[in-house]
Amino acid sequence: MELKSIRAFILDMDGVLWRSGEAIGDLPAIFERLQQDGRKVAFATNNSSTTVQGYVDKLNGFGLSVEPWQIFTSAKATAEYLQNNYPEGSRMHVLGEQGLRDTLTDHGFEIDNLKPDAVVAGIDRHCTYDDLAESALLIRSGVPFIGTNPDKSFPAPQGQLPGAGALLAALEAATDVQPTIIGKPQPTMMLQALEALGTTATETLVVGDRLETDIQSGQTAGCHTCLVLSGVTTEEMAAAWQPAPDLTLPDLNTLSEILVNV
């Protein structure tokens, strides 16, 4: 890969732009370098707990000028998958947070935990045993099981906490039913971002901190990939991953500084 051929970036957020809510580096300066010479940026996150507008507001709060068309979330991708497979007004049982619920209702679905057309599960930091049991019983009765993303954990100040994938694993163990996964490592969000950016896969660099989601998704979509070690992946984990990312760097700032000299 030649960096001078890169015309756009698709960036993960948690572990790339911030960690536990704190910016990783001087983000306005980093983005000024990334966007030199007309390079474009989109964002793709597996976090389903926040709406697109919520991420726009968060990025704006870090001093970045971002518009909704640049944001791709597993909640949005899940809602669009459902639009392609269920009639408008279909009822969804949701094991997830308000951002997922709001995204589904914004796309024309009703939240109905009693007689749903599908069970949609994502990260839910307030989930109880009763919530899991209710979801499991519906899945066992034959209601389709949709998962926003498979991330088993996410970084927090106290360490790695259970993510959406942990809840999906609990439901799968309780029902013997595998969920249909919509977010990364599926290439859906990457392909949507490429269309929005107007670039080809070979002109686009996917940057993420997780090998099994960010990097695999980018590779499946045919993009170049850059692993940053500012999130959950260690050098040892990176060395064992095949096929290897095109680049492995300490953080996004390092990439932006390299680009200045390309």
C-alpha positions in Angstrom: 0.0 0.0 0.0 1.2 3.5 -0.9 -0.2 6.1 1.5 -0.1 8.8 -1.2 -2.9 6.8 -3.0 -5.2 7.1 0.1 -8.1 9.6 -0.5 -10.3 8.8 2.5 -10.4 7.2 5.9 -13.0 5.2 7.8 -12.3 5.5 11.5 -13.5 3.6 14.4 -14.1 5.8 17.5 -13.7 4.0 20.8 -10.0 3.2 21.2 -9.0 5.3 18.2 -10.4 8.8 18.9 -11.0 8.5 22.6 -10.5 6.1 25.5 -12.9 6.1 28.5 -14.3 9.4 27.1 -10.9 11.1 27.0 -9.5 12.3 23.7 -6.4 10.3 22.4 -4.2 13.2 21.4 -5.0 16.7 20.0 -7.9 15.6 17.8 -8.4 19.0 15.9 -4.7 19.0 14.9 -4.8 15.3 14.0 -7.8 15.8 11.7 -6.3 18.9 10.1 -3.4 16.7 9.0 -5.6 13.7 8.0 -7.8 16.0 5.8 -4.9 17.7 4.0 -5.0 17.6 0.2 -8.8 17.0 0.2 -8.8 13.6 2.0 -12.2 12.8 3.4 -13.2 11.1 6.7 -16.1 8.9 7.8 -16.7 7.1 11.1 -17.9 3.6 11.7 -18.6 2.3 15.2 -20.1 -0.9 16.6 -21.4 1.0 19.6 -25.2 0.9 19.3 -25.9 2.9 22.5 -25.8 6.3 20.8 -27.7 7.8 17.8 -25.9 9.3 14.8 -26.8 12.8 16.0 -25.4 11.9 19.4 -22.0 11.0 17.8 -22.1 14.3 15.8 -22.6 16.2 19.0 -19.8 14.2 20.8 -17.3 14.8 17.9 -18.3 18.5 17.7 -17.5 18.6 21.5 -14.0 17.4 20.8 -13.6 20.3 18.3 -14.2 18.4 15.1 -16.6 19.6 12.4 -18.6 16.5 11.5 -21.9 16.0 9.7 -24.4 13.2 10.0 -23.6 11.6 6.6 -20.2 10.8 7.9 -21.4 8.6 10.8 -22.1 4.9 10.5 -23.2 3.0 13.6 -24.2 -0.6 14.2 -27.6 0.7 15.4 -28.2 2.5 12.1 -26.9 -0.5 10.0 -29.3 -2.8 12.0 -32.2 -0.5 11.4 -31.5 -0.4 7.7 -31.2 -4.2 7.6 -34.6 -4.4 9.2 -36.0 -2.0 6.7 -34.9 -4.3 3.9 -36.4 -7.4 5.6 -39.5 -6.2 7.5 -42.4 -4.0 6.6 -42.6 -0.5 8.0 -44.2 -0.5 11.5 -43.0 -4.0 12.4 -42.6 -4.6 16.1 -39.2 -5.1 17.6 -38.2 -6.5 21.0 -35.1 -4.6 22.1 -32.5 -5.6 24.5 -30.4 -2.5 24.3 -30.0 1.1 25.3 -31.9 4.3 24.3 -29.8 5.0 21.3 -30.7 1.7 19.7 -34.4 2.2 20.5 -34.4 5.7 19.1 -32.7 4.6 15.9 -35.2 1.9 15.3 -38.2 4.1 15.9 -36.6 6.8 13.7 -36.6 4.2 10.9 -40.3 3.4 11.3 -40.3 0.5 13.7 -42.4 0.0 16.9 -40.9 -1.1 20.2 -43.0 -4.0 21.4 -41.4 -6.4 23.9 -44.5 -8.8 24.1 -45.4 -9.7 20.5 -42.4 -8.7 18.3 -41.5 -9.6 14.8 -37.8 -9.8 15.8 -35.5 -9.7 18.9 -32.8 -7.0 18.4 -30.0 -7.1 21.0 -27.0 -4.8 21.5 -25.1 -3.4 24.4 -27.3 -2.9 27.5 -25.6 -1.7 30.6 -28.8 -1.8 32.6 -29.9 -5.3 31.5 -31.4 -7.6 34.2 -31.8 -11.4 34.4 -35.5 -10.9 33.7 -34.6 -8.9 30.5 -32.4 -11.8 29.3 -35.0 -14.4 30.2 -37.7 -12.5 28.3 -35.5 -12.2 25.2 -34.5 -15.9 25.4 -38.0 -17.1 25.7 -39.0 -15.1 22.6 -36.0 -16.5 20.6 -36.8 -20.0 21.7 -40.4 -19.5 20.5 -39.0 -18.9 17.0 -38.8 -15.1 16.9 -35.7 -14.1 14.7 -32.6 -13.1 16.7 -30.7 -10.0 15.4 -27.4 -8.8 17.0 -26.0 -5.3 16.5 -22.4 -6.3 17.0 -20.3 -9.1 18.5 -17.8 -7.0 20.6 -17.3 -9.1 23.7 -15.9 -6.3 25.8 -15.1 -2.6 25.8 -12.4 -0.6 27.7 -13.3 1.4 30.8 -11.1 3.0 33.5 -11.5 -0.1 35.7 -10.7 -2.5 32.9 -12.5 -4.5 30.1 -16.2 -4.6 30.7 -18.8 -6.9 29.1 -19.9 -5.7 25.7 -22.8 -6.5 23.3 -21.1 -9.8 22.4 -21.3 -11.0 26.0 -25.1 -10.5 26.0 -25.4 -12.2 22.6 -23.3 -15.1 23.9 -25.6 -15.5 26.9 -28.7 -15.5 24.7 -27.1 -17.9 22.3 -26.2 -20.3 25.2 -29.7 -20.1 26.6 -31.4 -20.7 23.2 -29.0 -22.6 21.0 -29.8 -20.0 18.3 -27.0 -17.9 16.7 -27.9 -14.3 16.0 -27.7 -12.6 12.7 -24.8 -10.1 13.2 -25.1 -6.8 11.4 -22.1 -4.7 12.6 -18.4 -5.3 12.1 -16.8 -7.7 11.2 -19.6 -7.7 8.5 -18.6 -5.3 5.8 -22.0 -3.5 5.7 -20.9 -0.3 7.4 -17.7 -0.1 5.4 -19.6 -0.5 2.1 -22.1 2.2 3.2 -19.2 4.5 4.1 -17.4 4.0 0.8 -20.6 5.0 -1.1 -21.0 8.1 1.1 -17.3 9.1 0.6 -17.4 8.5 -3.1 -14.1 6.6 -3.0 -13.1 3.0 -4.0 -11.9 0.5 -1.4 -8.3 0.7 -2.7 -8.3 4.4 -2.1 -9.6 4.1 1.5 -7.8 3.2 4.7 -9.8 1.7 7.6 -8.4 2.6 11.0 -9.4 0.7 14.1 -8.1 -0.8 17.4 -9.8 -4.3 17.1 -8.5 -7.0 14.8 -11.6 -9.2 14.9 -14.0 -6.4 14.1 -12.5 -3.2 12.6 -9.6 -4.8 10.7 -11.5 -7.9 9.5 -14.4 -5.7 8.4 -12.1 -3.4 6.4 -10.3 -6.4 4.8 -13.5 -8.1 3.9 -14.7 -4.8 2.2 -11.4 -4.7 0.2 -10.0 -1.7 1.9 -6.5 -1.0 3.2 -6.3 -1.3 7.0 -4.4 0.3 9.8 -4.4 -1.1 13.3 -3.7 1.4 16.1 -2.5 0.1 19.5 -4.3 2.9 21.5 -7.2 0.7 22.3 -7.7 -3.0 23.2 -5.1 -4.8 21.0 -1.5 -5.5 22.0 1.6 -5.9 19.8 1.5 -9.6 20.5 -2.1 -10.0 19.4 -1.3 -8.0 16.3 1.6 -10.2 15.4 -0.6 -13.3 15.4 -3.3 -11.9 13.2 -3.5 -13.1 9.6 -3.8 -11.5 7.1 -1.9 -8.7 8.8 -3.1 -5.1 8.6 -1.3 -3.0 6.1 -0.1 -0.8 8.9 0.3 -1.2 12.7 0.9 2.1 14.5 0.8 3.4 18.1 -2.1 5.7 17.5 -4.0 8.0 15.0 -1.6 10.9 15.7 1.3 8.8 14.4 -0.6 8.1 11.2 -1.4 11.8 10.7 2.2 12.8 11.2 3.4 10.2 8.6 0.8 11.6 6.1 2.4 15.1 6.3 5.5 13.7 4.7 3.8 11.6 2.0 
